[in-house]
Amino acid sequence: MSRNRQLLAKAIRCRPIGLASGTTTTTAVIVMEHYEHAVSHEIASL
């Protein structure tokens, strides 16, 4: 799961700072948290 977080962090860092507002970053992190939760849930049910 941490690999996904690293990719997300890299994507945020590559984006121009002017575009990467705090709101965008926060939203991306929240989406990532939900995604990780869903994936770990799916793995647990296998």
PDB file of N, CA, C and O in Angstrom:
ATOM      1  N   MET A   1       0.826  -1.205   0.000  1.00  0.00           N
ATOM      2  CA  MET A   1       0.000   0.000   0.000  1.00  0.00           C
ATOM      3  C   MET A   1       0.869   1.268   0.000  1.00  0.00           C
ATOM      4  O   MET A   1       0.514   2.265  -0.628  1.00  0.00           O
ATOM      5  N   SER A   2       2.000   1.223   0.701  1.00  0.00           N
ATOM      6  CA  SER A   2       2.826   2.423   0.828  1.00  0.00           C
ATOM      7  C   SER A   2       3.388   2.857  -0.522  1.00  0.00           C
ATOM      8  O   SER A   2       3.716   4.028  -0.708  1.00  0.00           O
ATOM      9  N   ARG A   3       3.502   1.918  -1.468  1.00  0.00           N
ATOM     10  CA  ARG A   3       4.000   2.259  -2.795  1.00  0.00           C
ATOM     11  C   ARG A   3       3.035   3.229  -3.479  1.00  0.00           C
ATOM     12  O   ARG A   3       3.463   4.173  -4.144  1.00  0.00           O
ATOM     13  N   ASN A   4       1.732   2.992  -3.312  1.00  0.00           N
ATOM     14  CA  ASN A   4       0.726   3.890  -3.882  1.00  0.00           C
ATOM     15  C   ASN A   4       0.875   5.291  -3.304  1.00  0.00           C
ATOM     16  O   ASN A   4       0.759   6.287  -4.017  1.00  0.00           O
ATOM     17  N   ARG A   5       1.131   5.352  -2.008  1.00  0.00           N
ATOM     18  CA  ARG A   5       1.285   6.650  -1.348  1.00  0.00           C
ATOM     19  C   ARG A   5       2.511   7.384  -1.900  1.00  0.00           C
ATOM     20  O   ARG A   5       2.477   8.598  -2.099  1.00  0.00           O
ATOM     21  N   GLN A   6       3.593   6.635  -2.146  1.00  0.00           N
ATOM     22  CA  GLN A   6       4.802   7.241  -2.709  1.00  0.00           C
ATOM     23  C   GLN A   6       4.522   7.800  -4.095  1.00  0.00           C
ATOM     24  O   GLN A   6       4.964   8.899  -4.430  1.00  0.00           O
ATOM     25  N   LEU A   7       3.780   7.036  -4.906  1.00  0.00           N
ATOM     26  CA  LEU A   7       3.436   7.501  -6.251  1.00  0.00           C
ATOM     27  C   LEU A   7       2.593   8.770  -6.178  1.00  0.00           C
ATOM     28  O   LEU A   7       2.783   9.700  -6.961  1.00  0.00           O
ATOM     29  N   LEU A   8       1.664   8.794  -5.234  1.00  0.00           N
ATOM     30  CA  LEU A   8       0.813   9.972  -5.064  1.00  0.00           C
ATOM     31  C   LEU A   8       1.661  11.180  -4.671  1.00  0.00           C
ATOM     32  O   LEU A   8       1.501  12.270  -5.221  1.00  0.00           O
ATOM     33  N   ALA A   9       2.562  10.973  -3.716  1.00  0.00           N
ATOM     34  CA  ALA A   9       3.429  12.064  -3.269  1.00  0.00           C
ATOM     35  C   ALA A   9       4.281  12.576  -4.425  1.00  0.00           C
ATOM     36  O   ALA A   9       4.487  13.781  -4.566  1.00  0.00           O
ATOM     37  N   LYS A  10       4.774  11.652  -5.251  1.00  0.00           N
ATOM     38  CA  LYS A  10       5.592  12.040  -6.395  1.00  0.00           C
ATOM     39  C   LYS A  10       4.768  12.864  -7.385  1.00  0.00           C
ATOM     40  O   LYS A  10       5.245  13.869  -7.912  1.00  0.00           O
ATOM     41  N   ALA A  11       3.533  12.435  -7.632  1.00  0.00           N
ATOM     42  CA  ALA A  11       2.657  13.147  -8.565  1.00  0.00           C
ATOM     43  C   ALA A  11       2.376  14.566  -8.069  1.00  0.00           C
ATOM     44  O   ALA A  11       2.363  15.517  -8.850  1.00  0.00           O
ATOM     45  N   ILE A  12       2.149  14.694  -6.751  1.00  0.00           N
ATOM     46  CA  ILE A  12       1.879  16.017  -6.174  1.00  0.00           C
ATOM     47  C   ILE A  12       3.125  16.896  -6.289  1.00  0.00           C
ATOM     48  O   ILE A  12       3.025  18.085  -6.593  1.00  0.00           O
ATOM     49  N   ARG A  13       4.300  16.305  -6.046  1.00  0.00           N
ATOM     50  CA  ARG A  13       5.541  17.064  -6.095  1.00  0.00           C
ATOM     51  C   ARG A  13       5.865  17.513  -7.518  1.00  0.00           C
ATOM     52  O   ARG A  13       6.395  18.606  -7.719  1.00  0.00           O
ATOM     53  N   CYS A  14       5.550  16.676  -8.502  1.00  0.00           N
ATOM     54  CA  CYS A  14       5.861  17.013  -9.896  1.00  0.00           C
ATOM     55  C   CYS A  14       4.986  18.148 -10.417  1.00  0.00           C
ATOM     56  O   CYS A  14       5.378  18.872 -11.332  1.00  0.00           O
ATOM     57  N   ARG A  15       3.818  18.297  -9.840  1.00  0.00           N
ATOM     58  CA  ARG A  15       2.890  19.341 -10.276  1.00  0.00           C
ATOM     59  C   ARG A  15       3.436  20.720  -9.889  1.00  0.00           C
ATOM     60  O   ARG A  15       4.013  20.878  -8.814  1.00  0.00           O
ATOM     61  N   PRO A  16       3.257  21.711 -10.759  1.00  0.00           N
ATOM     62  CA  PRO A  16       3.701  23.065 -10.405  1.00  0.00           C
ATOM     63  C   PRO A  16       3.082  23.510  -9.072  1.00  0.00           C
ATOM     64  O   PRO A  16       1.904  23.269  -8.810  1.00  0.00           O
ATOM     65  N   ILE A  17       3.890  24.154  -8.249  1.00  0.00           N
ATOM     66  CA  ILE A  17       3.439  24.542  -6.910  1.00  0.00           C
ATOM     67  C   ILE A  17       2.217  25.451  -6.979  1.00  0.00           C
ATOM     68  O   ILE A  17       1.353  25.391  -6.104  1.00  0.00           O
ATOM     69  N   GLY A  18       2.133  26.284  -7.998  1.00  0.00           N
ATOM     70  CA  GLY A  18       0.990  27.187  -8.136  1.00  0.00           C
ATOM     71  C   GLY A  18      -0.326  26.434  -8.246  1.00  0.00           C
ATOM     72  O   GLY A  18      -1.353  26.892  -7.745  1.00  0.00           O
ATOM     73  N   LEU A  19      -0.294  25.270  -8.905  1.00  0.00           N
ATOM     74  CA  LEU A  19      -1.517  24.493  -9.090  1.00  0.00           C
ATOM     75  C   LEU A  19      -1.812  23.606  -7.884  1.00  0.00           C
ATOM     76  O   LEU A  19      -2.971  23.348  -7.563  1.00  0.00           O
ATOM     77  N   ALA A  20      -0.753  23.143  -7.220  1.00  0.00           N
ATOM     78  CA  ALA A  20      -0.933  22.217  -6.103  1.00  0.00           C
ATOM     79  C   ALA A  20      -1.321  22.976  -4.837  1.00  0.00           C
ATOM     80  O   ALA A  20      -0.508  23.146  -3.929  1.00  0.00           O
ATOM     81  N   SER A  21      -2.559  23.424  -4.791  1.00  0.00           N
ATOM     82  CA  SER A  21      -3.042  24.139  -3.615  1.00  0.00           C
ATOM     83  C   SER A  21      -3.241  23.159  -2.469  1.00  0.00           C
ATOM     84  O   SER A  21      -3.318  21.951  -2.693  1.00  0.00           O
ATOM     85  N   GLY A  22      -3.325  23.665  -1.253  1.00  0.00           N
ATOM     86  CA  GLY A  22      -3.523  22.804  -0.095  1.00  0.00           C
ATOM     87  C   GLY A  22      -4.783  21.966  -0.232  1.00  0.00           C
ATOM     88  O   GLY A  22      -4.811  20.806   0.180  1.00  0.00           O
ATOM     89  N   THR A  23      -5.829  22.552  -0.812  1.00  0.00           N
ATOM     90  CA  THR A  23      -7.097  21.842  -0.967  1.00  0.00           C
ATOM     91  C   THR A  23      -6.930  20.640  -1.882  1.00  0.00           C
ATOM     92  O   THR A  23      -7.423  19.553  -1.580  1.00  0.00           O
ATOM     93  N   THR A  24      -6.238  20.829  -2.993  1.00  0.00           N
ATOM     94  CA  THR A  24      -6.023  19.742  -3.951  1.00  0.00           C
ATOM     95  C   THR A  24      -5.256  18.612  -3.292  1.00  0.00           C
ATOM     96  O   THR A  24      -5.610  17.441  -3.431  1.00  0.00           O
ATOM     97  N   THR A  25      -4.198  18.971  -2.570  1.00  0.00           N
ATOM     98  CA  THR A  25      -3.367  17.970  -1.909  1.00  0.00           C
ATOM     99  C   THR A  25      -4.177  17.204  -0.879  1.00  0.00           C
ATOM    100  O   THR A  25      -4.105  15.977  -0.811  1.00  0.00           O
ATOM    101  N   THR A  26      -4.951  17.928  -0.075  1.00  0.00           N
ATOM    102  CA  THR A  26      -5.766  17.292   0.956  1.00  0.00           C
ATOM    103  C   THR A  26      -6.775  16.341   0.334  1.00  0.00           C
ATOM    104  O   THR A  26      -6.959  15.226   0.821  1.00  0.00           O
ATOM    105  N   THR A  27      -7.429  16.772  -0.737  1.00  0.00           N
ATOM    106  CA  THR A  27      -8.413  15.933  -1.417  1.00  0.00           C
ATOM    107  C   THR A  27      -7.756  14.668  -1.942  1.00  0.00           C
ATOM    108  O   THR A  27      -8.304  13.575  -1.801  1.00  0.00           O
ATOM    109  N   ALA A  28      -6.580  14.813  -2.547  1.00  0.00           N
ATOM    110  CA  ALA A  28      -5.865  13.660  -3.089  1.00  0.00           C
ATOM    111  C   ALA A  28      -5.527  12.670  -1.981  1.00  0.00           C
ATOM    112  O   ALA A  28      -5.659  11.460  -2.162  1.00  0.00           O
ATOM    113  N   VAL A  29      -5.091  13.185  -0.839  1.00  0.00           N
ATOM    114  CA  VAL A  29      -4.743  12.312   0.288  1.00  0.00           C
ATOM    115  C   VAL A  29      -5.981  11.580   0.789  1.00  0.00           C
ATOM    116  O   VAL A  29      -5.919  10.384   1.073  1.00  0.00           O
ATOM    117  N   ILE A  30      -7.108  12.286   0.902  1.00  0.00           N
ATOM    118  CA  ILE A  30      -8.348  11.659   1.367  1.00  0.00           C
ATOM    119  C   ILE A  30      -8.775  10.561   0.405  1.00  0.00           C
ATOM    120  O   ILE A  30      -9.151   9.468   0.828  1.00  0.00           O
ATOM    121  N   VAL A  31      -8.715  10.852  -0.893  1.00  0.00           N
ATOM    122  CA  VAL A  31      -9.070   9.845  -1.899  1.00  0.00           C
ATOM    123  C   VAL A  31      -8.149   8.639  -1.771  1.00  0.00           C
ATOM    124  O   VAL A  31      -8.593   7.494  -1.858  1.00  0.00           O
ATOM    125  N   MET A  32      -6.860   8.905  -1.563  1.00  0.00           N
ATOM    126  CA  MET A  32      -5.880   7.826  -1.439  1.00  0.00           C
ATOM    127  C   MET A  32      -6.194   6.961  -0.223  1.00  0.00           C
ATOM    128  O   MET A  32      -6.098   5.736  -0.292  1.00  0.00           O
ATOM    129  N   GLU A  33      -6.570   7.593   0.897  1.00  0.00           N
ATOM    130  CA  GLU A  33      -6.912   6.845   2.106  1.00  0.00           C
ATOM    131  C   GLU A  33      -8.080   5.907   1.831  1.00  0.00           C
ATOM    132  O   GLU A  33      -8.049   4.742   2.227  1.00  0.00           O
ATOM    133  N   HIS A  34      -9.108   6.408   1.155  1.00  0.00           N
ATOM    134  CA  HIS A  34     -10.275   5.585   0.829  1.00  0.00           C
ATOM    135  C   HIS A  34      -9.879   4.437  -0.081  1.00  0.00           C
ATOM    136  O   HIS A  34     -10.336   3.308   0.099  1.00  0.00           O
ATOM    137  N   TYR A  35      -9.022   4.727  -1.069  1.00  0.00           N
ATOM    138  CA  TYR A  35      -8.568   3.714  -2.022  1.00  0.00           C
ATOM    139  C   TYR A  35      -7.809   2.612  -1.293  1.00  0.00           C
ATOM    140  O   TYR A  35      -8.065   1.428  -1.516  1.00  0.00           O
ATOM    141  N   GLU A  36      -6.875   2.995  -0.420  1.00  0.00           N
ATOM    142  CA  GLU A  36      -6.093   2.014   0.333  1.00  0.00           C
ATOM    143  C   GLU A  36      -6.999   1.167   1.206  1.00  0.00           C
ATOM    144  O   GLU A  36      -6.802  -0.044   1.314  1.00  0.00           O
ATOM    145  N   HIS A  37      -7.987   1.789   1.829  1.00  0.00           N
ATOM    146  CA  HIS A  37      -8.915   1.065   2.692  1.00  0.00           C
ATOM    147  C   HIS A  37      -9.685   0.032   1.879  1.00  0.00           C
ATOM    148  O   HIS A  37      -9.837  -1.112   2.305  1.00  0.00           O
ATOM    149  N   ALA A  38     -10.167   0.435   0.710  1.00  0.00           N
ATOM    150  CA  ALA A  38     -10.929  -0.468  -0.153  1.00  0.00           C
ATOM    151  C   ALA A  38     -10.066  -1.633  -0.620  1.00  0.00           C
ATOM    152  O   ALA A  38     -10.522  -2.777  -0.648  1.00  0.00           O
ATOM    153  N   VAL A  39      -8.824  -1.344  -0.987  1.00  0.00           N
ATOM    154  CA  VAL A  39      -7.920  -2.394  -1.464  1.00  0.00           C
ATOM    155  C   VAL A  39      -7.613  -3.382  -0.349  1.00  0.00           C
ATOM    156  O   VAL A  39      -7.673  -4.592  -0.565  1.00  0.00           O
ATOM    157  N   SER A  40      -7.283  -2.884   0.842  1.00  0.00           N
ATOM    158  CA  SER A  40      -6.958  -3.783   1.949  1.00  0.00           C
ATOM    159  C   SER A  40      -8.177  -4.614   2.332  1.00  0.00           C
ATOM    160  O   SER A  40      -8.037  -5.762   2.754  1.00  0.00           O
ATOM    161  N   HIS A  41      -9.362  -4.045   2.190  1.00  0.00           N
ATOM    162  CA  HIS A  41     -10.608  -4.754   2.463  1.00  0.00           C
ATOM    163  C   HIS A  41     -10.769  -5.911   1.480  1.00  0.00           C
ATOM    164  O   HIS A  41     -11.140  -7.021   1.861  1.00  0.00           O
ATOM    165  N   GLU A  42     -10.483  -5.631   0.212  1.00  0.00           N
ATOM    166  CA  GLU A  42     -10.618  -6.629  -0.838  1.00  0.00           C
ATOM    167  C   GLU A  42      -9.619  -7.760  -0.641  1.00  0.00           C
ATOM    168  O   GLU A  42      -9.957  -8.930  -0.822  1.00  0.00           O
ATOM    169  N   ILE A  43      -8.386  -7.411  -0.270  1.00  0.00           N
ATOM    170  CA  ILE A  43      -7.349  -8.420  -0.032  1.00  0.00           C
ATOM    171  C   ILE A  43      -7.760  -9.305   1.142  1.00  0.00           C
ATOM    172  O   ILE A  43      -7.560 -10.520   1.110  1.00  0.00           O
ATOM    173  N   ALA A  44      -8.330  -8.697   2.174  1.00  0.00           N
ATOM    174  CA  ALA A  44      -8.735  -9.451   3.358  1.00  0.00           C
ATOM    175  C   ALA A  44      -9.849 -10.444   3.040  1.00  0.00           C
ATOM    176  O   ALA A  44      -9.946 -11.496   3.672  1.00  0.00           O
ATOM    177  N   SER A  45     -10.691 -10.109   2.058  1.00  0.00           N
ATOM    178  CA  SER A  45     -11.830 -10.972   1.739  1.00  0.00           C
ATOM    179  C   SER A  45     -11.462 -12.109   0.784  1.00  0.00           C
ATOM    180  O   SER A  45     -12.291 -12.981   0.523  1.00  0.00           O
ATOM    181  N   LEU A  46     -10.233 -12.115   0.259  1.00  0.00           N
ATOM    182  CA  LEU A  46      -9.820 -13.177  -0.668  1.00  0.00           C
ATOM    183  C   LEU A  46      -9.577 -14.486   0.072  1.00  0.00           C
ATOM    184  O   LEU A  46      -9.224 -15.489  -0.548  1.00  0.00           O
TER     185      LEU A  46
END
